[in-house]
């Protein structure tokens, strides 16, 4: 049976590595096409949706929250209130990837699967076990906001494909 480590840390790491790749590729394309980094981070699919910078900040927030409840850490979580520069987004991802790497093994996961985690959902809260929090709250949020980042970049014309989205998840996999 997979451990809490197996269903969280490698997936969070893959998502953030892929996000880093998407952001860098998007930034290179935007520069080539004459867009500023400020324009890039404020791109959005629809005026009622959060911009690109918020999509990234939210995935980083969920990764750090997961690190906190899985390891007992007290890492600062990202507050999504005001725009974050491209450089700030890249730095946030790099820092969080280092924090994920520091976990490194199953032994560093101190949470019990049945312990209860309280998570904010809209204006309310939900109370789930650690296992359910990883599977039903953290991962869906990570995938939603990561996919939205990809969609924003594709909508603007950045030449991305499935390999850009999924490639980081498959790093280290044996391929023929």
Short mmCIF file of the C-alpha atoms (twelve columns), coordinates in Angstrom:
data_MODEL
# 
_entry.id   MODEL 
# 
loop_
_atom_site.group_PDB 
_atom_site.id 
_atom_site.type_symbol 
_atom_site.label_atom_id 
_atom_site.label_alt_id 
_atom_site.label_comp_id 
_atom_site.label_asym_id 
_atom_site.label_seq_id 
_atom_site.Cartn_x 
_atom_site.Cartn_y 
_atom_site.Cartn_z 
_atom_site.pdbx_PDB_model_num 
ATOM 1   C CA . UNK A 1   0.000   0.000  0.000   1 
ATOM 2   C CA . UNK A 2   1.378   3.432  -0.895  1 
ATOM 3   C CA . UNK A 3   2.489   5.596  2.014   1 
ATOM 4   C CA . UNK A 4   1.527   9.214  2.693   1 
ATOM 5   C CA . UNK A 5   4.938   10.086 1.301   1 
ATOM 6   C CA . UNK A 6   4.294   8.152  -1.927  1 
ATOM 7   C CA . UNK A 7   0.963   9.845  -2.613  1 
ATOM 8   C CA . UNK A 8   2.144   13.355 -1.813  1 
ATOM 9   C CA . UNK A 9   5.794   14.391 -1.982  1 
ATOM 10  C CA . UNK A 10  6.705   13.003 -5.444  1 
ATOM 11  C CA . UNK A 11  3.479   14.371 -6.947  1 
ATOM 12  C CA . UNK A 12  3.855   17.805 -5.351  1 
ATOM 13  C CA . UNK A 13  7.472   17.883 -6.521  1 
ATOM 14  C CA . UNK A 14  6.493   16.915 -10.065 1 
ATOM 15  C CA . UNK A 15  3.753   19.535 -10.192 1 
ATOM 16  C CA . UNK A 16  6.034   22.326 -9.004  1 
ATOM 17  C CA . UNK A 17  8.859   21.272 -11.346 1 
ATOM 18  C CA . UNK A 18  6.401   21.287 -14.227 1 
ATOM 19  C CA . UNK A 19  5.076   24.667 -13.121 1 
ATOM 20  C CA . UNK A 20  8.610   26.043 -13.064 1 
ATOM 21  C CA . UNK A 21  9.152   24.712 -16.591 1 
ATOM 22  C CA . UNK A 22  5.855   26.200 -17.828 1 
ATOM 23  C CA . UNK A 23  6.610   29.587 -16.290 1 
ATOM 24  C CA . UNK A 24  10.098  29.748 -17.783 1 
ATOM 25  C CA . UNK A 25  8.885   28.652 -21.194 1 
ATOM 26  C CA . UNK A 26  5.995   31.121 -20.987 1 
ATOM 27  C CA . UNK A 27  8.318   33.940 -19.939 1 
ATOM 28  C CA . UNK A 28  10.730  33.233 -22.809 1 
ATOM 29  C CA . UNK A 29  7.860   33.200 -25.306 1 
ATOM 30  C CA . UNK A 30  6.319   36.363 -23.827 1 
ATOM 31  C CA . UNK A 31  9.644   38.220 -24.053 1 
ATOM 32  C CA . UNK A 32  10.096  37.072 -27.643 1 
ATOM 33  C CA . UNK A 33  6.605   38.381 -28.488 1 
ATOM 34  C CA . UNK A 34  7.140   41.741 -26.739 1 
ATOM 35  C CA . UNK A 35  5.126   41.170 -23.556 1 
ATOM 36  C CA . UNK A 36  6.469   42.323 -20.208 1 
ATOM 37  C CA . UNK A 37  6.744   39.979 -17.245 1 
ATOM 38  C CA . UNK A 38  4.125   42.132 -15.501 1 
ATOM 39  C CA . UNK A 39  1.691   41.486 -18.345 1 
ATOM 40  C CA . UNK A 40  2.499   37.770 -18.236 1 
ATOM 41  C CA . UNK A 41  1.763   37.325 -14.532 1 
ATOM 42  C CA . UNK A 42  -1.554  39.141 -14.929 1 
ATOM 43  C CA . UNK A 43  -2.861  37.042 -17.815 1 
ATOM 44  C CA . UNK A 44  -6.112  35.231 -17.068 1 
ATOM 45  C CA . UNK A 45  -8.579  33.035 -18.925 1 
ATOM 46  C CA . UNK A 46  -11.568 35.183 -18.051 1 
ATOM 47  C CA . UNK A 47  -11.986 38.451 -16.196 1 
ATOM 48  C CA . UNK A 48  -13.800 36.664 -13.367 1 
ATOM 49  C CA . UNK A 49  -10.950 34.186 -12.834 1 
ATOM 50  C CA . UNK A 50  -7.747  34.644 -10.885 1 
ATOM 51  C CA . UNK A 51  -4.654  35.661 -12.890 1 
ATOM 52  C CA . UNK A 52  -1.609  33.548 -13.630 1 
ATOM 53  C CA . UNK A 53  0.327   34.752 -10.566 1 
ATOM 54  C CA . UNK A 54  -2.501  33.586 -8.286  1 
ATOM 55  C CA . UNK A 55  -2.659  30.154 -9.929  1 
ATOM 56  C CA . UNK A 56  1.027   29.629 -9.132  1 
ATOM 57  C CA . UNK A 57  0.765   31.112 -5.640  1 
ATOM 58  C CA . UNK A 58  -2.126  28.795 -4.804  1 
ATOM 59  C CA . UNK A 59  -0.244  25.656 -5.857  1 
ATOM 60  C CA . UNK A 60  2.733   26.759 -3.756  1 
ATOM 61  C CA . UNK A 61  0.368   27.488 -0.859  1 
ATOM 62  C CA . UNK A 62  -1.134  23.986 -1.031  1 
ATOM 63  C CA . UNK A 63  2.296   22.346 -1.288  1 
ATOM 64  C CA . UNK A 64  3.498   24.206 1.817   1 
ATOM 65  C CA . UNK A 65  0.298   23.461 3.730   1 
ATOM 66  C CA . UNK A 66  0.791   19.786 2.860   1 
ATOM 67  C CA . UNK A 67  4.387   19.916 4.092   1 
ATOM 68  C CA . UNK A 68  3.150   21.434 7.336   1 
ATOM 69  C CA . UNK A 69  0.511   18.805 8.074   1 
ATOM 70  C CA . UNK A 70  2.598   15.886 6.806   1 
ATOM 71  C CA . UNK A 71  5.806   16.735 8.666   1 
ATOM 72  C CA . UNK A 72  4.711   18.929 11.559  1 
ATOM 73  C CA . UNK A 73  6.604   21.877 10.026  1 
ATOM 74  C CA . UNK A 74  5.520   25.481 10.365  1 
ATOM 75  C CA . UNK A 75  6.562   26.730 6.947   1 
ATOM 76  C CA . UNK A 76  5.079   30.100 6.025   1 
ATOM 77  C CA . UNK A 77  2.195   29.715 3.607   1 
ATOM 78  C CA . UNK A 78  1.550   32.063 0.723   1 
ATOM 79  C CA . UNK A 79  -1.179  34.627 1.210   1 
ATOM 80  C CA . UNK A 80  -2.915  35.236 -2.101  1 
ATOM 81  C CA . UNK A 81  -3.844  38.916 -1.934  1 
ATOM 82  C CA . UNK A 82  -1.725  41.020 -4.234  1 
ATOM 83  C CA . UNK A 83  0.176   40.452 -7.444  1 
ATOM 84  C CA . UNK A 84  3.477   38.597 -7.301  1 
ATOM 85  C CA . UNK A 85  6.191   39.278 -9.872  1 
ATOM 86  C CA . UNK A 86  7.549   36.602 -12.187 1 
ATOM 87  C CA . UNK A 87  10.790  36.623 -10.211 1 
ATOM 88  C CA . UNK A 88  8.829   36.230 -6.985  1 
ATOM 89  C CA . UNK A 89  6.885   33.274 -8.403  1 
ATOM 90  C CA . UNK A 90  10.053  31.544 -9.590  1 
ATOM 91  C CA . UNK A 91  11.670  32.078 -6.180  1 
ATOM 92  C CA . UNK A 92  8.578   30.736 -4.352  1 
ATOM 93  C CA . UNK A 93  8.613   27.585 -6.461  1 
ATOM 94  C CA . UNK A 94  12.377  27.088 -6.019  1 
ATOM 95  C CA . UNK A 95  12.098  27.507 -2.242  1 
ATOM 96  C CA . UNK A 96  9.201   25.073 -2.013  1 
ATOM 97  C CA . UNK A 97  10.983  22.510 -4.189  1 
ATOM 98  C CA . UNK A 98  13.940  22.666 -1.788  1 
ATOM 99  C CA . UNK A 99  11.542  22.153 1.132   1 
ATOM 100 C CA . UNK A 100 10.014  19.135 -0.605  1 
ATOM 101 C CA . UNK A 101 13.487  17.728 -1.305  1 
ATOM 102 C CA . UNK A 102 14.359  18.135 2.381   1 
ATOM 103 C CA . UNK A 103 11.574  15.694 3.241   1 
ATOM 104 C CA . UNK A 104 13.386  13.105 1.149   1 
ATOM 105 C CA . UNK A 105 11.985  9.925  2.668   1 
ATOM 106 C CA . UNK A 106 9.002   8.196  4.229   1 
ATOM 107 C CA . UNK A 107 10.633  8.520  7.658   1 
ATOM 108 C CA . UNK A 108 10.289  12.316 7.595   1 
ATOM 109 C CA . UNK A 109 6.490   12.088 7.336   1 
ATOM 110 C CA . UNK A 110 5.325   12.299 10.935  1 
ATOM 111 C CA . UNK A 111 1.570   12.575 10.412  1 
ATOM 112 C CA . UNK A 112 -0.773  9.724  11.210  1 
ATOM 113 C CA . UNK A 113 -3.157  8.979  8.338   1 
ATOM 114 C CA . UNK A 114 -6.141  9.202  10.682  1 
ATOM 115 C CA . UNK A 115 -5.174  12.527 12.300  1 
ATOM 116 C CA . UNK A 116 -7.642  15.301 11.482  1 
ATOM 117 C CA . UNK A 117 -6.665  18.367 9.458   1 
ATOM 118 C CA . UNK A 118 -8.863  21.451 9.323   1 
ATOM 119 C CA . UNK A 119 -8.791  23.126 5.907   1 
ATOM 120 C CA . UNK A 120 -10.353 26.349 4.683   1 
ATOM 121 C CA . UNK A 121 -12.932 25.886 1.937   1 
ATOM 122 C CA . UNK A 122 -14.369 29.186 0.735   1 
ATOM 123 C CA . UNK A 123 -15.729 30.943 3.793   1 
ATOM 124 C CA . UNK A 124 -16.008 27.708 5.749   1 
ATOM 125 C CA . UNK A 125 -13.856 24.850 6.946   1 
ATOM 126 C CA . UNK A 126 -13.737 21.132 6.477   1 
ATOM 127 C CA . UNK A 127 -12.268 18.511 8.765   1 
ATOM 128 C CA . UNK A 128 -10.631 15.560 7.037   1 
ATOM 129 C CA . UNK A 129 -8.110  12.916 7.981   1 
ATOM 130 C CA . UNK A 130 -4.567  13.535 6.737   1 
ATOM 131 C CA . UNK A 131 -5.048  10.824 4.105   1 
ATOM 132 C CA . UNK A 132 -8.309  12.373 2.886   1 
ATOM 133 C CA . UNK A 133 -6.786  15.854 2.984   1 
ATOM 134 C CA . UNK A 134 -3.986  14.740 0.651   1 
ATOM 135 C CA . UNK A 135 -6.316  12.891 -1.717  1 
ATOM 136 C CA . UNK A 136 -9.504  14.991 -1.628  1 
ATOM 137 C CA . UNK A 137 -8.276  18.522 -0.916  1 
ATOM 138 C CA . UNK A 138 -4.590  19.061 -1.667  1 
ATOM 139 C CA . UNK A 139 -4.188  17.112 -4.902  1 
ATOM 140 C CA . UNK A 140 -7.380  18.365 -6.588  1 
ATOM 141 C CA . UNK A 141 -6.351  21.946 -5.771  1 
ATOM 142 C CA . UNK A 142 -2.817  21.385 -7.057  1 
ATOM 143 C CA . UNK A 143 -4.071  19.863 -10.319 1 
ATOM 144 C CA . UNK A 144 -6.789  22.496 -10.830 1 
ATOM 145 C CA . UNK A 145 -4.479  25.501 -10.441 1 
ATOM 146 C CA . UNK A 146 -1.586  23.847 -12.277 1 
ATOM 147 C CA . UNK A 147 -3.897  23.017 -15.196 1 
ATOM 148 C CA . UNK A 148 -5.267  26.564 -15.163 1 
ATOM 149 C CA . UNK A 149 -1.705  27.939 -15.419 1 
ATOM 150 C CA . UNK A 150 -1.139  25.679 -18.434 1 
ATOM 151 C CA . UNK A 151 -4.456  26.783 -19.969 1 
ATOM 152 C CA . UNK A 152 -3.679  30.484 -19.515 1 
ATOM 153 C CA . UNK A 153 -0.341  30.089 -21.281 1 
ATOM 154 C CA . UNK A 154 -1.838  27.992 -24.114 1 
ATOM 155 C CA . UNK A 155 -4.694  30.459 -24.547 1 
ATOM 156 C CA . UNK A 156 -2.148  33.250 -25.068 1 
ATOM 157 C CA . UNK A 157 -0.299  31.179 -27.682 1 
ATOM 158 C CA . UNK A 158 2.649   29.738 -25.770 1 
ATOM 159 C CA . UNK A 159 3.641   26.565 -27.665 1 
ATOM 160 C CA . UNK A 160 3.131   23.931 -24.972 1 
ATOM 161 C CA . UNK A 161 2.189   20.282 -25.194 1 
ATOM 162 C CA . UNK A 162 1.509   17.282 -22.996 1 
ATOM 163 C CA . UNK A 163 5.242   16.781 -22.433 1 
ATOM 164 C CA . UNK A 164 5.495   20.258 -20.937 1 
ATOM 165 C CA . UNK A 165 2.611   19.452 -18.598 1 
ATOM 166 C CA . UNK A 166 3.474   15.884 -17.615 1 
ATOM 167 C CA . UNK A 167 7.202   15.612 -18.297 1 
ATOM 168 C CA . UNK A 168 8.346   16.584 -14.807 1 
ATOM 169 C CA . UNK A 169 6.146   13.883 -13.282 1 
ATOM 170 C CA . UNK A 170 7.991   11.268 -15.327 1 
ATOM 171 C CA . UNK A 171 11.548  12.399 -14.520 1 
ATOM 172 C CA . UNK A 172 13.559  9.376  -13.518 1 
ATOM 173 C CA . UNK A 173 11.076  6.947  -15.055 1 
ATOM 174 C CA . UNK A 174 12.504  4.177  -17.182 1 
ATOM 175 C CA . UNK A 175 11.616  4.805  -20.800 1 
ATOM 176 C CA . UNK A 176 12.218  2.747  -23.924 1 
# 
